[in-house]
Amino acid sequence: MEERMITVGIDVGSITTEALVYEPQRGVLGYSILLTGGSSYEAASLALEKALIFSGIKRDEVKRIVATGAGRGIVDFAQQKSHGDNLFGPRGSSPLSGSKDRH
């Protein structure tokens, strides 16, 4: 059985926090969007929890968590912190990089 390479991207902004569960073979499995509020860390944790519930993926199935955005430094449970340009593939192909760069 092939190992699943599930990645979660968490974009922590000053107004909203988004989390997206992604698997290369199947694409986007789930996501969540919520208001960041007063705690970027709590927003990132809750966004992760909700995206995992929505996708039906358990936390221990996730191979990598990447944090982006203004609050990325606060997300200490992320294995990688990025500006968001190359989370899942070539520049502009990331589901978190914004639709303007995707075709």
Secondary structure, 3 states (H helix, E strand, C coil): CCCCCEEEEEEECCCEEEEEEEECCCEEEEEEEEECCCCHHHHHHHHHHHHHHHHCCCHHHEEEEEEECCCHHHCCCCCEECCCCCCCCCCCCCCCCCHHHCC
